[in-house]
Structures are given as C-alpha cells and as structure tokens.
Amino acid sequence: MTATIERGAATAPVTPPDSTPKRKQNGGFLGSSNGKKVVMAVTGAIMVLFLIGHMLGNLKIFLGEDSFNDYAHALRTLGEPLLPYRTLLTVIELVLVASVVLHMWAAISLARRAGKARPVKYVSKKSQAGGYTTHIMRFGGLTIALFVVWHLLDLTFGVVNPKGYDSAPADRMIADFQPSRWWMTLVYVVAVVLVGLHLRHGVWSAFQTLGWANQARNRVLRMSAGLISAVLVLGFVAPPLAIMFGVVK
C-alpha cells in the first residue's frame, strides 16, 4: 500500500524580498554620527591650541606692560611686510569663528539625533555625574559663547572697557580688573572655570572619538584631560586676580 503525501500544504508561504530601494543617508560622512564626532574633535583641537596661545600671551602681563603690548602688537603685524597689517590675525580669527560654529553645529546635531533615537526617557534617573556633565556641556557652552562676545567687546575692541579702544592693550587689561570692578573679575573667573569644565569633558570625548581610550589607558587619559583643563584655568585666572590684588599694577 502506497501513501500519498500532499506537498505544499505543510510549507509556509515565503514572502518575496522587498524590492523597494532603501533611502540612503544624506550628507555622506559629515552627515553621520561619526563624522560629526570627528568635526567636534578637530574643531575642539583648534580651539584648545588657540586657548594655549592666548593664555601664554596673557601671562606676559607679569613681565611688564611693555612686554604685553609688544605681544599684542606682534599679533597684528604677523606676516608683515609680505602681508598687510592684521591680515594673518584676521585669518586666524575667521578660522576660530568657523571652528566654533562647526563645533556647535556638530554638538546640536548629535544631541538631536540622540533624542530622536531615544524618544522615550529612561525609567531610572540618570546618575548625578551624567546630569552634571550634560548641564555643563549644554548651558556651559552657551554661557561661554556669550562671554566670548563680551570679552571681545571689552578687551579686543574696547567698546565696554573703561579705557576705550585707543588705549594700550595692557592699560585695558589693568583697568578692567581693578579692585573697584571686582564683579568683572568674578564674572571672568566663573566663565574661565566653565571653560575648564567644558574643556575637560571635551578633551576626554576627543580621546574616545580618536579611539585612544581603552581600559588600560582610560585613567591616564582622564588625568591628562583634567591636567590640561586645570593648567589653562590657572593660566587664565592668574592675571586678573593678580591685578585685582595689586600684584600687577
């Protein structure tokens, strides 16, 4: 006796592959999360180099007014006589402004992308360290941007400085941080500390983006980020505090 097996009934229907073309991600490398992280790392490095140079220049006030004024004049005459007055300095400033804009664009883009990828908030609360870092990077960055605008109007262009634009750079700095203007020194110190906190996290994030971070090197890299930030903070707050307490007159 032969049994007949019906074929097809026990076979699950097979769904044909979707022939609809998938939408490609626009923007290429810069449109990706990795691309934006690289932009943040590169622009952050440019800003760190600027901060180091700016800090070293500010410390010249301890060598006397002439030394500080010579430094300020040298910045404006970079490239002379091949280039006109202040040309190279203007190029550096434009590169710095572009770096700040790109850095903020990348940071905002990454934050928005992270928000869309996680529309539902975590049930458990974030750790205090995580919340601290988030607030420093968000609101600290905005505060720093506003302070930079004020700083330029004050010490670079002299618009809001007691001595005005026609005075020597050293005179503007010394007038700015007199004891009677203690509030200006306080604002400056707070802003610089915010820069340091922002920088500490930014340098550590750059190490991670570049692939340098691992269990063997994390402690050293974190200490390096903290050390870089601490040196810059101390270097920037030293001149205004010295002026306010009468060490530099």
C-alpha positions in Angstrom: 0.0 0.0 0.0 1.4 3.3 -1.0 0.8 6.5 0.9 0.5 9.7 -1.0 1.9 12.8 0.6 0.4 16.1 -0.3 3.1 18.7 -0.9 2.7 22.4 -0.4 0.2 22.3 2.5 2.9 22.0 5.1 5.2 24.5 3.5 5.0 28.0 5.0 4.5 30.8 2.4 7.6 32.6 1.6 7.4 36.4 1.4 9.5 37.8 -1.5 12.2 40.3 -0.6 11.2 43.9 -0.6 12.2 45.4 -3.9 11.7 48.9 -2.7 15.1 50.7 -2.7 16.2 51.8 0.7 16.6 55.5 1.3 20.3 56.5 1.5 21.5 58.7 4.3 22.1 62.2 3.1 25.2 64.1 3.9 27.8 61.4 3.5 30.4 61.2 6.2 29.7 64.6 7.7 26.0 63.6 7.9 26.9 60.5 10.1 27.3 60.5 13.8 31.0 59.5 13.4 31.5 62.4 11.0 30.0 64.9 13.4 32.2 63.5 16.3 35.3 64.0 14.1 34.2 67.6 13.4 33.8 68.2 17.1 37.3 66.6 17.8 39.1 68.6 15.1 37.4 72.0 15.9 37.9 71.3 19.6 41.6 70.8 19.0 41.8 74.1 17.1 40.2 75.9 20.0 42.4 74.3 22.5 45.5 75.4 20.6 44.1 78.9 20.5 43.5 78.9 24.2 47.0 77.8 24.9 48.4 80.5 22.8 46.1 83.1 24.3 46.9 82.0 27.8 50.7 82.3 27.2 50.1 85.8 25.7 48.1 86.9 28.8 50.8 85.8 31.1 53.2 88.3 29.6 51.5 90.9 31.7 53.6 89.6 34.6 56.7 90.6 32.6 55.5 94.2 32.4 53.2 96.4 30.3 55.8 96.8 27.5 56.1 93.0 27.1 52.3 92.6 26.9 51.9 95.5 24.5 54.7 94.1 22.3 52.9 90.7 22.2 49.6 92.4 21.2 51.4 94.4 18.5 53.1 91.3 17.2 49.8 89.6 16.7 48.6 92.4 14.5 51.8 92.5 12.4 52.1 88.8 11.8 53.3 88.3 8.2 54.5 91.8 7.6 55.8 93.1 5.2 54.6 90.3 3.0 51.0 90.7 4.2 49.1 93.8 5.1 48.6 94.8 8.8 46.4 92.4 10.7 45.8 90.1 7.7 47.1 86.9 9.3 45.4 87.6 12.6 42.1 88.1 10.8 42.5 84.7 9.0 43.2 83.1 12.4 40.1 84.7 13.8 38.0 83.6 10.9 39.3 80.0 11.3 38.5 80.2 15.0 34.9 81.5 14.4 34.3 78.8 11.8 35.6 76.2 14.3 33.2 77.5 17.0 30.2 77.4 14.6 31.0 73.9 13.3 31.6 72.7 16.9 28.2 74.0 18.0 26.5 72.6 14.9 28.0 69.1 15.4 27.1 69.2 19.1 23.5 70.2 18.5 23.1 67.7 15.6 24.4 64.9 17.8 22.1 65.9 20.6 19.0 66.0 18.3 19.9 62.6 16.8 20.3 61.1 20.2 16.9 62.5 21.2 15.2 61.0 18.1 16.9 57.7 18.6 15.6 57.6 22.2 12.2 59.3 22.2 11.1 57.6 25.5 13.0 58.7 28.6 14.7 56.2 30.8 12.6 54.9 33.7 15.5 55.2 36.1 17.0 58.6 36.7 20.4 59.4 35.3 23.4 59.5 37.6 24.4 62.8 39.2 27.6 62.7 37.2 25.8 62.3 33.9 23.3 65.1 34.7 26.2 67.3 35.8 28.1 66.7 32.5 25.0 67.3 30.4 24.3 70.6 32.1 27.9 71.7 31.8 28.1 70.9 28.1 24.8 72.5 27.2 24.4 75.6 29.3 28.1 76.0 29.9 28.7 76.2 26.1 26.1 78.9 25.7 27.5 80.8 28.7 31.0 80.6 27.2 29.7 81.9 23.8 28.1 84.9 25.4 31.2 85.6 27.5 33.4 85.4 24.4 31.3 88.1 22.8 31.6 90.3 25.9 35.3 89.6 26.1 35.9 90.7 22.5 33.9 93.9 23.1 35.8 94.6 26.3 39.5 93.8 25.8 39.8 93.5 22.0 37.6 96.3 20.7 37.4 98.4 23.9 33.8 99.2 23.4 32.8 98.4 27.0 36.3 98.9 28.5 36.9 101.8 30.9 39.9 102.9 28.8 38.3 102.6 25.4 39.8 101.3 22.1 42.5 104.0 21.7 44.3 102.9 24.9 47.2 100.3 25.0 46.2 96.7 25.5 47.9 96.5 28.8 46.1 99.6 30.0 42.8 98.0 29.0 43.5 94.8 30.9 44.7 96.5 34.1 41.7 98.9 34.1 39.3 96.0 33.6 40.3 94.1 36.7 40.7 96.9 39.2 39.5 96.2 42.8 36.5 98.5 42.2 35.5 96.3 39.4 35.6 93.1 41.5 32.4 91.9 39.8 34.2 91.8 36.4 36.9 89.7 37.9 34.3 87.4 39.4 32.5 87.0 36.1 35.8 86.3 34.3 36.8 83.7 36.8 33.4 81.9 36.7 33.5 81.9 32.9 37.0 80.5 32.8 36.1 77.8 35.2 33.2 76.9 32.9 35.6 76.8 30.0 37.8 74.4 32.0 34.9 72.1 32.9 33.7 72.1 29.3 37.3 71.5 28.1 37.9 68.6 30.4 34.9 66.7 29.1 35.6 67.7 25.5 39.2 66.5 25.6 38.1 63.2 27.1 35.4 62.8 24.4 38.1 63.6 21.8 40.3 60.8 23.1 37.3 58.4 22.8 36.5 59.6 19.3 40.1 59.1 18.1 40.0 55.6 19.5 42.7 56.1 22.1 40.5 55.2 25.1 40.6 51.7 26.5 40.7 50.1 29.9 44.5 50.3 30.1 44.7 54.0 29.2 41.4 55.4 30.5 42.8 56.6 33.8 45.9 58.3 32.2 43.7 59.9 29.6 41.2 61.2 32.1 44.1 62.6 34.2 45.5 64.2 31.1 42.2 65.9 30.2 41.9 67.2 33.8 45.5 68.4 33.8 45.2 70.3 30.5 42.0 72.0 31.8 43.5 72.9 35.2 46.6 74.4 33.6 44.5 76.6 31.3 42.1 77.7 34.0 45.0 78.7 36.3 46.8 80.4 33.5 43.8 82.5 32.6 42.7 83.5 36.0 46.2 84.4 37.3 46.4 87.8 35.5 43.0 89.2 36.6 43.5 88.0 40.2 47.0 89.5 40.3 45.7 92.8 39.0 42.8 92.9 41.5 45.0 92.1 44.5 47.6 94.7 43.4 50.4 92.3 42.4 50.3 93.7 38.9 49.7 97.5 38.7 
